[in-house]
């Protein structure tokens, strides 16, 4: 996408010499010229202000803006409201917009969220509209990052926990979303998670687990669980151990793609990890697998323990009612923050409600996409207290009542993705 950056020249602000200042005060012609230059600089600043982070507004002004916007939300079902906004305008400069924004506001005492993976496995791709239709959801958005090509396409890049079962580990401790189910309502927790896992055999043999349900790297030990797929899909360049009911029942060296037992898992190794397994994990040995997801933020340990469903995103956008974009800590490039792209995000609001947001992009003249700074500022308009970015680009999709509400950016239309957040009304039965 073409982008236009307008930056006033630093020369416009350099102090003049004494003779120059005297000339300005004595020459009306030069005065007019400089006034025109000043007008141009101010015009440039006004244009830049559209794309830069707006100055902080008083809480009352933010509340007023959110209240005015809230008046235009339309009901979809009990606890679910929808709003489409168009900001900015079409011009010769993409810096003016426009931006097409779709918002779902959800009351979790009257509605409910559900996280699902494409094809109900840890690999595979499926469109958001297909997942919404399959589960009879009233609304849905895309969620986490994933591998787009290869044997493991659809595999999550980031943490995934579904119904209490670990599907994938966190990636670079990036921002995550957790769902806590309570009688009559749900709660959402947002923050950063880190991962620790160990495999032990007997009293002395112990090794770090490098990952879950993903491609095996050099010298790595990966665990494959029944939620992944029928087999491990691995190449025959390592050693795999079939574990049932906590005991190694078979060792398969240089064979690959082992069948994953429904009552166990597969330990997949190569390189130095393979040698460790050959030395310490004979057939018949009992294994103990321990995993732990712990919050990076020390004040959030209790909520995360209650979350049976978790999905990864990143970076964080808002924390405690302020813009706080954590791309550096999450090892995300600055350009990902500053460039305009289609975006998907989730936010917690002061009211206790949840906001799901999509911004269309890569469509000059229709919707150009937002920087993450702009997106965070937008969320503050709706009284967001905490928010994280989800997968965007061609993945950005919002579905309402079996219809795509936004306009995905891919030329082929809606992109198949790895997972989605589904929305249901508590008054409507669903699977």
C-alpha positions in Angstrom: 0.0 0.0 0.0 1.3 3.4 -0.9 1.7 5.7 2.0 2.3 9.5 2.0 4.3 11.0 4.9 4.1 14.8 5.2 6.8 16.2 7.4 7.4 20.0 7.7 11.0 20.9 6.9 13.1 21.7 10.0 14.3 24.8 8.2 10.9 26.3 8.7 11.6 26.5 12.4 15.2 27.7 12.5 15.7 31.1 14.1 16.6 33.9 11.6 19.7 36.1 11.9 19.3 39.6 13.2 19.5 41.0 9.7 16.8 38.6 8.5 14.5 39.6 11.4 15.0 43.3 10.5 14.2 42.6 6.9 11.0 40.8 7.8 9.8 43.8 9.9 10.6 46.3 7.2 9.5 44.5 4.1 5.8 43.9 3.6 6.5 41.7 0.6 8.6 39.3 2.6 6.1 39.4 5.4 3.4 38.3 3.1 5.6 35.5 1.8 6.4 34.3 5.3 2.8 34.4 6.2 2.0 32.2 3.3 4.8 29.8 4.3 3.5 29.8 7.9 0.0 29.0 6.5 1.4 26.0 4.6 3.2 24.7 7.7 0.1 25.0 9.7 -1.9 23.2 7.0 0.7 20.4 7.0 0.4 20.1 10.8 -3.4 19.9 10.6 -3.1 17.1 8.1 -0.5 15.3 10.2 -2.8 15.6 13.2 -5.3 13.3 11.5 -2.8 10.4 11.5 -1.0 11.1 14.7 -2.0 10.2 18.2 -4.6 12.8 19.4 -3.8 14.8 22.6 -5.3 13.4 25.8 -8.8 14.6 26.4 -10.5 15.1 29.8 -12.3 12.1 31.0 -15.6 14.0 30.6 -14.9 14.6 26.9 -14.1 10.9 26.4 -17.2 9.9 28.2 -19.3 12.3 26.1 -17.9 10.9 22.9 -18.5 7.4 24.0 -22.0 8.2 25.0 -22.8 9.9 21.7 -21.4 6.8 19.8 -23.3 4.4 22.1 -26.6 6.1 21.1 -26.0 4.8 17.5 -25.4 1.1 18.4 -28.1 -1.2 17.1 -29.3 -4.3 18.9 -28.4 -7.6 17.3 -29.7 -9.8 20.1 -29.9 -9.5 23.9 -26.5 -8.4 25.1 -25.1 -7.8 21.6 -25.0 -4.4 19.9 -23.5 -3.4 16.6 -22.2 -0.1 15.1 -20.4 0.8 11.9 -18.5 4.1 11.7 -16.8 5.8 8.8 -14.1 8.2 9.8 -12.0 10.6 7.6 -12.5 11.3 4.0 -11.2 10.3 0.6 -8.6 12.7 -0.9 -5.4 12.7 -2.9 -3.6 11.9 0.3 -4.2 8.6 2.1 -3.4 10.5 5.3 -7.0 11.7 5.4 -8.6 8.3 5.4 -11.2 7.1 5.1 -11.5 4.4 7.7 -14.4 1.9 7.9 -14.8 0.7 11.5 -17.1 -2.1 12.7 -17.8 -2.6 16.4 -19.6 -5.2 18.5 -20.4 -4.3 22.1 -21.2 -7.2 24.3 -22.7 -7.5 27.8 -21.3 -10.8 29.1 -24.2 -11.1 31.6 -26.6 -11.4 28.6 -24.3 -12.8 26.0 -21.4 -15.3 25.8 -18.1 -15.7 24.0 -16.6 -18.9 22.8 -13.2 -19.6 21.3 -13.0 -22.2 18.5 -10.3 -23.5 16.2 -10.7 -24.2 12.5 -11.8 -27.8 11.8 -11.8 -28.4 15.6 -8.2 -29.4 15.4 -4.9 -27.5 16.1 -4.0 -27.5 12.4 -6.2 -26.6 9.4 -7.9 -23.4 8.1 -11.5 -22.4 8.0 -13.3 -19.1 7.3 -14.8 -17.1 10.2 -18.2 -17.3 8.5 -17.9 -21.1 8.3 -17.1 -21.4 12.0 -19.9 -19.1 12.9 -22.4 -21.1 10.8 -21.2 -24.4 12.1 -21.7 -23.3 15.7 -24.8 -21.2 15.0 -23.2 -18.1 16.4 -24.9 -14.7 16.1 -21.6 -12.9 15.5 -17.9 -13.7 15.2 -14.4 -12.2 14.5 -11.1 -13.7 13.6 -8.6 -14.0 16.5 -5.1 -15.4 16.8 -2.0 -15.5 14.5 -1.2 -18.7 12.6 1.0 -20.4 10.0 -0.5 -19.7 6.6 1.4 -22.3 4.5 2.9 -25.7 4.6 2.0 -29.0 6.3 1.3 -27.2 9.6 -0.8 -24.3 8.1 -3.5 -23.2 10.6 -1.2 -24.0 13.5 -1.4 -21.2 16.1 1.5 -18.9 16.6 0.8 -18.0 20.2 -0.9 -19.5 23.2 -4.0 -21.6 22.7 -6.0 -23.3 25.4 -9.4 -24.7 24.6 -11.6 -26.2 27.3 -8.7 -26.4 29.7 -6.4 -28.3 27.3 -3.2 -26.7 26.1 -3.1 -26.5 22.3 -0.1 -24.3 21.8 2.5 -22.4 23.9 2.9 -18.6 24.1 5.2 -16.9 21.5 7.5 -14.3 22.8 5.2 -13.8 25.9 2.8 -11.9 23.7 -0.5 -10.4 24.7 -3.2 -12.9 25.3 -6.9 -13.1 26.1 -8.5 -15.5 28.5 -12.2 -16.4 29.2 -13.4 -17.1 32.7 -16.8 -18.8 33.0 -18.9 -18.0 36.0 -22.5 -18.8 36.9 -24.6 -16.5 34.7 -21.7 -14.5 33.2 -18.2 -14.5 31.8 -15.2 -12.4 32.5 -12.3 -11.5 30.1 -8.7 -11.2 31.3 -6.1 -9.5 29.1 -2.3 -9.6 29.7 0.9 -11.5 28.9 1.7 -15.1 29.6 4.9 -17.1 29.7 5.3 -20.9 29.4 7.2 -23.6 31.3 7.0 -27.3 30.7 9.1 -30.3 31.8 9.2 -34.0 31.1 10.6 -36.3 33.8 11.3 -40.0 33.9 12.2 -41.7 37.1 14.1 -39.6 39.7 16.9 -38.1 37.7 15.9 -37.8 34.0 14.4 -34.4 33.3 14.2 -32.2 30.2 12.5 -28.9 29.2 9.6 -29.3 26.7 10.2 -26.8 23.9 6.7 -26.6 22.5 3.2 -28.1 21.9 1.6 -29.2 18.6 3.9 -27.3 16.3 6.8 -28.1 13.8 9.8 -29.6 15.5 13.0 -27.5 15.3 16.6 -28.6 15.6 17.4 -30.3 18.9 13.8 -29.8 20.1 11.4 -31.9 22.1 7.8 -31.3 21.1 4.6 -32.8 22.6 1.8 -33.7 20.3 -1.6 -34.2 21.9 -4.9 -35.6 20.5 -6.3 -32.1 19.9 -3.6 -31.6 17.3 -4.5 -34.0 14.5 -4.7 -37.8 13.9 -0.9 -37.9 13.4 2.1 -35.7 14.2 2.7 -34.9 10.5 6.5 -35.0 11.2 9.4 -35.9 8.9 11.3 -39.2 9.5 14.4 -37.4 10.9 13.9 -37.9 14.6 12.7 -40.2 17.4 9.1 -40.3 18.5 7.7 -42.0 21.6 4.1 -43.1 21.9 2.8 -42.5 25.5 -0.4 -44.0 26.8 -1.7 -43.5 30.3 1.6 -42.0 31.3 3.9 -44.8 30.1 6.0 -45.2 26.9 4.6 -48.1 24.9 6.6 -47.7 21.7 9.7 -46.0 20.3 9.7 -45.1 16.6 13.1 -43.9 15.3 13.4 -42.3 11.9 9.8 -43.0 10.9 7.8 -39.8 11.6 4.1 -39.0 11.4 3.2 -41.1 14.4 -0.5 -41.8 15.3 -1.4 -39.8 18.4 -3.3 -42.0 21.0 -6.6 -40.6 22.3 -5.5 -41.5 25.9 -2.0 -40.1 25.7 0.5 -38.1 23.6 3.6 -38.3 21.5 7.0 -37.1 22.5 8.8 -36.0 19.2 12.5 -35.4 19.3 15.5 -34.7 17.1 19.2 -33.8 17.4 20.4 -33.6 21.1 16.8 -34.1 22.3 16.6 -37.4 20.4 19.8 -38.6 22.0 18.5 -37.6 25.5 15.3 -39.6 24.7 17.3 -42.6 23.5 19.4 -42.6 26.7 16.5 -41.9 29.2 13.2 -43.0 27.9 13.1 -46.8 27.2 9.9 -48.6 26.4 7.8 -49.1 29.6 9.2 -46.1 31.5 6.6 -43.9 33.2 6.7 -40.2 32.3 5.4 -37.2 34.1 4.5 -34.1 32.0 4.1 -30.8 33.8 3.1 -27.6 32.1 2.5 -24.1 33.5 1.2 -20.8 32.0 2.0 -17.9 34.3 1.3 -14.2 33.8 4.1 -11.7 33.2 2.1 -9.2 35.2 2.4 -10.1 38.9 -1.0 -8.8 39.8 -2.9 -11.1 37.4 -2.1 -14.7 38.7 -5.5 -15.4 40.2 -7.6 -14.5 37.1 -5.5 -16.5 34.7 -5.8 -19.6 36.8 -9.6 -19.5 36.2 -9.4 -19.1 32.5 -10.2 -22.4 30.7 -10.0 -20.8 27.2 -7.1 -18.6 26.1 -5.9 -17.3 22.8 -2.9 -15.3 21.9 -2.6 -12.0 20.0 -0.3 -9.0 20.3 0.7 -6.4 21.0 -1.1 -4.9 23.9 -2.8 -1.6 23.0 -4.4 -0.2 26.2 -3.7 -0.8 29.9 -5.5 0.9 32.8 -7.2 3.4 30.6 -4.0 4.6 28.8 -2.4 3.8 25.5 0.4 1.4 26.2 1.7 -0.5 23.1 4.1 -3.3 24.1 5.5 -4.2 20.7 9.1 -3.9 21.8 8.7 -6.3 24.7 6.8 -8.7 22.4 9.5 -8.5 19.7 7.2 -6.9 17.1 8.7 -4.5 14.6 7.9 -0.8 15.0 6.6 -0.7 11.4 3.9 -3.1 12.4 2.7 -0.4 14.9 3.1 2.6 12.7 1.9 1.4 9.3 -1.8 1.3 8.3 -3.2 -2.2 8.1 -6.6 -3.9 8.5 -7.0 -4.5 12.2 -8.9 -6.7 14.7 -8.9 -6.0 18.4 -10.7 -6.8 21.7 -11.1 -4.3 24.6 -12.6 -4.3 28.1 -14.7 -1.2 28.8 -15.3 0.8 32.0 -18.9 -0.4 31.9 -17.8 -4.0 32.2 -18.8 -4.7 28.6 -16.5 -6.1 25.9 -15.8 -4.4 22.5 -14.8 -6.4 19.4 -13.4 -4.1 16.7 -12.4 -4.5 13.1 -10.9 -1.8 10.8 -10.8 -2.4 7.1 -7.7 -1.5 5.2 -5.6 -1.8 2.0 -8.5 -0.4 0.0 -7.5 3.1 -1.2 -10.5 5.4 -1.3 -12.6 3.0 0.7 -10.7 2.2 3.9 -6.9 2.5 4.2 -6.2 0.7 7.5 -5.0 2.1 10.8 -1.8 2.3 12.8 -1.9 0.6 16.2 -1.6 4.0 17.8 -4.7 5.2 16.0 -6.5 2.0 16.9 -5.6 2.4 20.6 -6.9 6.0 20.5 -10.1 4.9 18.9 -10.6 2.3 21.7 -10.2 5.0 24.3 -13.1 6.9 22.7 -15.3 4.0 23.8 -13.9 4.0 27.3 -11.6 1.1 26.9 -9.6 0.2 30.1 -7.6 -2.6 28.6 -7.2 -3.9 25.0 -5.0 -6.1 22.8 -4.5 -6.4 19.1 -5.4 -9.6 17.4 -4.5 -10.9 13.9 -5.2 -8.4 11.2 -4.4 -7.9 7.5 -6.3 -10.2 5.2 -7.5 -12.1 8.2 -9.6 -9.3 9.6 -13.2 -10.4 9.4 -16.5 -9.7 11.3 -19.6 -11.8 10.8 -23.0 -10.9 12.0 -26.0 -13.2 11.5 -24.2 -15.2 8.8 -23.2 -12.1 6.8 -19.8 -10.6 6.6 -20.1 -7.1 8.1 -16.7 -5.7 7.0 -14.9 -5.9 3.7 -11.8 -8.2 3.9 -8.8 -6.9 2.1 -7.8 -10.1 0.1 -8.8 -9.9 -3.6 -10.3 -13.4 -3.2 -12.5 -12.2 -0.3 -12.7 -13.8 3.1 -9.5 -15.5 4.1 -9.5 -18.9 5.9 -8.0 -18.5 9.4 -7.0 -20.7 12.3 -9.5 -19.6 15.0 -12.3 -17.3 15.9 -14.1 -15.7 18.8 -17.8 -16.5 18.5 -20.6 -14.5 20.1 -23.9 -16.0 21.4 -26.9 -14.6 23.2 -27.6 -16.4 26.5 -31.3 -16.5 25.5 -30.6 -18.5 22.4 -29.5 -22.1 22.6 -26.3 -23.1 20.9 -24.1 -26.2 20.6 
